[in-house]
Amino acid sequence: MSAPVLQTHDLTIGYRYGRKKPRIVAGGLNVTLRQGELVCLLGPNGAGKSTLLRTMAGLQPPLHGRISLHGDDLTRLTPAQIARRLSIVLTERVDAGAMTVYGLVALGRHPYTNWAGQLRGEDEVVVRWALTAVGAADLAGRQVNTLSDGERQKVMIARALAQEPALILLDEPTAYLDLPRRVEIMRILRQLARQEGRAILLSTHDLELALRLADQLWLMAADGSLQTGMPEDLVLSGAFGRTFPSDGVTFDRQTGSFRLLEQPIGRIDLAGNGAGAFWTMRALERAGFAVDRGLNGASVQVEVLHGDGRYCWRLKIDGQSRACPSLQELLYLLREDKSG
């Protein structure tokens, strides 16, 4: 097992308001973040994910308990010492004006430079390495204000990496990004954890990507409780589904996704395998049908056929068979049958 980078000890997080009673967000938190791990912090809005990240980064004090960073009490470290051990990427966009990408990433060397902020040769090497590590070396000469959201986020991760921290904390790093860019950013973070040995903790609402890519999940419920473990263990125990309760929606442990709870308009037996069967099931369920895999005697049956690189479907209703060249045609016939 890899070495602990960050640990919390009976930690209580929240906010103080002068002499008023503090507002507790979560308490009794005892978690460990290890070298080489990518950990996703998940939970509903308002559960306290950002508060936990800010407290772990030393941006706000804990209400009770302590945080240790490489065994040292976080509150006893100087800002310069903290900056050499951890970096943070927040959701808020940084207004970098006309600064170049290289200049912004070079700011990550601030904990190591002199009072004038002059870069030495070894600092320049680290800046170039950080840009290369996130796949942004070709952006070095661009002005930050010309970047797309995905490019900007890669650059912000490079800036954090240039600090050479053991721990990187990120608050919603994939917010505002389209799906391909979200996947790219998560892939970069997983690579930094595994190949560079960084401990990485990020908060996210992208549940499916977290389930697929994270080594560990921290599930923060609305009541402030926190459960940790491998994604698969938390799904199989039911903890994942309980963390995201919602009227009319349930987490399906079979598929690892959320689905609507609706009264089905009918039942269908589905025969077939592979991608064709998977996407056929998705289309049928979206149309309101309950789908059973295999031919089990239902009055409506669908068989997925695949040959010569193309799909077609055989629909059988009460023993009468029809061929369908597309899923759209299949659903049209099913709706026609229901309306009839």
N, C-alpha and C positions, 0 to 999 in steps of 0.2 A: 504494500500500500504506500502511495506517495506521501510526502511530508505535508503536514498542515501549513497553509500559508496564513489563513485567517480563521479565528475561532471566536465565537461569542459565548459569554458565560452569564447565564441568568439575565439576559439583556432585556430591558424594557425601553421601548422607543415611544416618542410622542413629543409634545410641545409644552413649554412653560409660558405662562402669561403673567409676568410680574408676581404678585403675591397670591394670585388666584390658583386654585387647584389645577395641577397640570392635566392636560388631556392625553390619556394613554391610548396609543394606537395598537400596540401589541406588547405582550410581556412574557417572561419566562422563556426567551429564545436561546436555545443552545444548538448551534450549528457549526459545521466545519467545512471550510473550502480548501481543497488540496491542489497541489501542483499538478498541472497538466489536465485539469478538469474543466469542462465547459458545463456550467450550471445555469439553468433557466429558472427565473423567479416568476411564478405565475399566480394570478389571482384576479378576482373581480375588481372593477373600478372602486377606489376608495378603501381598499383593504389595507393599504399602507406600504405598498412596494417601494415607491419613491422615497418615503420616509426612512425605510430600512436601508436603502442604498446610500442616502445622504448621511445617515448615522455611521454606517460602516466606513464611509469615505472621510469621516472627521469633519464634515461640513456642519453638523449640528450635534450637540452633546447628547449622550444617552440619559434617560431619566433614572435608570438604575442598571447595575451590572457593569460589565466591561467587555471590551473588544481587544483581542490580542492579534498583533500583526507580526508574524515570525516570532511569536513568543513574548513580544514587548507590548505593554499596555499602550493602546493607541493614543490615549489622552496625555501620555508622558512624552510622546515624540514631538519634535519640532516640525513645523510645516515643511522644511527642507528635507527632513528625514522621511516624512510621510510621502513626499513627492517622489522620492527615489524608490519607494516600495510599492506604491499604488498610483494608478491614474484613473480618471473618470471621464466618461463621455456622456453628457447630459442630452436631453431631448431638445432643449432650446437651440435654435440656430445661432451660430456665432457670426456677428457682423464683422467680417475681416476686411471690408473696404476693398482697396485695390491690391491687397497683399497677394503675393504669389503663393502657390501651393507649397513650394520649397520653404518659403519664409514662415508659413504657418506651422508646418511640421517641425521646423527648427526651433520653434518656441517650446517644444517638448524637451529640449536640452537645457532649459532654464535652471533646473536644480543642479546642473553640473558646471555651468559657465561662471565667469567672474562677474563682478558688479556691473561691468559694461555690457554683459551679455555676448561677449565675443566668442565665436565658435572656433575651437581648435580643430586640427586635422582629424582627430578621433571622433569629434562631434559630427563633422561632415560625413564621415563613414557611417555613423549610426543613422543619420537622417536619410541617407540614400538607401541603407538597408531597410529602414522602416517603410519607405515608399515602395520598395520592391516587394516586401513581404505581403503587402495588401494589394499588389497588382496595380499600383498607381505611379510607377516610375515615369511613365510617359506624360503624366500631368504636372510634373515638377515646375515647368515654366509658365503654366496657366495661372491667370488670376482667379482667386477663389470665387469671386462673384459671377464667374462665367460657367461654373460647374453645375451639372445636374445634381439632383438630390442624392442619387446613388454614388456619384463621384465624390460629392462633398462628404458623405458618410465614410467612405473609404479613407479619405484624407484625414478626417477627425480621428479615426482609429489609428492611422499612421502617426499622428501627433502624440496620441496616448502611448503608442508603442515606443516612440523615440525617447520616452522617459526611462526606458529599460526597467519597467516595473515587474515585480513578481505577480501582481494582481491588477487586473483591469476590470472596472465596474462600468456597466453601460445601462442607461435608462432608456428603454424603448428605441434601440438602435435601428430597427426596421420600420419605425413609424414613417408614414408619408411615402413609402417606397412601393413600387409595383411588385408583383410576385417574383419575376426573374431576379430583380435586384435584392429582394428579401432573401431569396435562396443564396445568392452570391455572398451577401454580407454574413449570413450564418455559416456558410462554408469557410469563409476567411477566418472567422472567429474559431471555428473548430480546428482549423489547421494551425492557428497560433497556439491553441492549447496543446495540441498533440505534438507538433513538431518543435515548437519553441519552449514548451514546458511552462507556459503562463497559466495561472489560475484565472478563469474568466467567469464573471457572474453578470448576467444581464436580465433585466425585466422585459417581458414581452407579452403581447396579447395574441401572438401567432402560435396557437396551441398545437397545430399539426406539425409545424416545423420543429417546435420544441420537443414533441414526442419522438420525432425521427432523429434528431441530431444531438440532443443534450445527453451528457453522461449522467447527470443528476437533475432532478426537479426539486425546487422548493415551492410547495403549494401554500399560499397565504390566503386563508379564508376570510370572509367578511368579519368574523368575530375576532380576528387577530391571531388565531392559532396557526401554527406552521408545521407542515409535515414534509419530510424530505425522504428521498429514495430514488432508485432507478425508475425511469418512466414506466417500464413494464410492470414493476412491482406495484406502483401506485395505481395503475389502471386496473390490474387484476384484483387488488384489494378493495376497489370501489372508491378510494380516496380521491382520485382525479374527478370522477363524476360528481361527488358530493361537494367539491370545492366550487363548482359552477352550476348551482341550482337555478333553474329558470322554468317558469310556467310554460308548458307546451313544448319543451325541448328536453331531450335526454341524451346522455353520452352512450354511444354504442361501443361496447368493448370488443365486439367482433371486428369492426372496421376501423376503430380508433378515430371516430368522427362524431359530431353531434347531428342529431336528426330530429325532425318535428314529430310531436306526438299528435297524430290525427287518426280519426276513425277511418280505416281503409274502406275504399269504395268497392273492393273485391279482392279475391285471392288469385294468384297466378303461380303455376309451377314453371320454373325456369331450368332448362337443360342447356349445358354448354360450359366451357372452361375459358380461362385466360382473360385477356383484356376485353374481348367482346362480351363475355358474360358479366364482367364487372360493370361496364358502362351501360349495358342493357338493364341491369338491376337498378342502377342509379336513375335511369330515365323512368322506369316503371314506378319506383318508389316516389319520385317527384310528382308523378301523375296521380298518386294517391293509392296505389295498389300495395297490398302486402305480398311479398315475394318469398316463395319457398324454393330452395335449390333442389333440383332433381324432379323427376316425374313421379308425383305422389297421388295421382288420381283426381286432381282438381279439374273442374269443368273447363277452365281456360289454361292452356299450356303454350309456352313459347320455347322454341329451340333455336339456339344460335348456331349458324353454319358459317364456316370459314374455308375459302379456297381461292387459289390464284390471287392472293393478296386482298381479297374483298370479303365483306361480310354480307350475309342475308339472313332473314329470319323466317321461320315457319310458325305460323300462328294457328292453333287448333282450338276451336270453340265448340263444345258439345260434339266433338268428333268430326267437325267440318274443318278442313285444312285450307289455309291461304298462305301464299308466299309474299314476303314483304322485302323490297329492295333497300329499305332504310328504316331507322328507328322512328323517324317522323311518320312514315306510312303505317308502321306497326301501331303507334299510339293513336293515329287517326281511326284505324279500324276498331281498336279497343273502345274509344270514345263513342264511335258509331254504334257498337254493340250495346254499350251502357245506355245510350240515349234511346235506343230502340226497345 
